[in-house]
């Protein structure tokens, strides 16, 4: 799919069995940030986000959203394995960062995501059903 100068490739990469194994390992190994670090501010009022958040990658990288800046944790073996697979999709360069959003169930979701960086490679690994929507520019 190529829309609004956005190149999107959707592919079922892991079998259900592999995805379930990855999910189980992630559930055991991922350390999430405390909820106080991931609140959003709307009209000067703080709200919790409907998900657990963590970030792993190269040293000294950070992730900033809604006034929060989260430090990067060192990569763990399961995430190194995922990055190795993800890097097969790139012709040049490599992914060096993983942002993890853990929703409690399929009913929780992020309403909208607007990326302010003009050129960024994003690979999304979803271990549940999803729907991708595009906002008109």
Phi, psi and omega in degrees: 000135178226107184223138178051043180062026180245126180259115183240127175242124178249130182209137172281110189263316181255146172291165178302319180299313179297316180298319178297319179295317178298314180302313180299318179293318177299319179301324180283325193260332186287135174253121183266154176289151175298149184301332179297334181276350187236026176282158175246151180249123177232120183050050176063019176239134181274139177228143175287150175275150184277041182197162170267145186232142173211161181217132180228145176165198180301147180303144176075004173278152176224164176235128181240131174209140176045043177083359178259136173241118183256134177286162178263134175269153178297144179299143177250163187309315182296325179286327174298318178298316180296316179298321179300317177292318181297322182294344176294340181277347183262139175278321180231148176078188180203154174287141181226016187206139176229122172259129182246123173246115182253107178272148184290331177198181184290349179279333177283143179200161173270122184299306181216150173228124177241119181268123182272344178285133185287321180233107180214137176266124179235127173245127182250122175254113180250133179250030176203167179297152180209167175227130181256126179238147179249137177265134177293139181270000000 
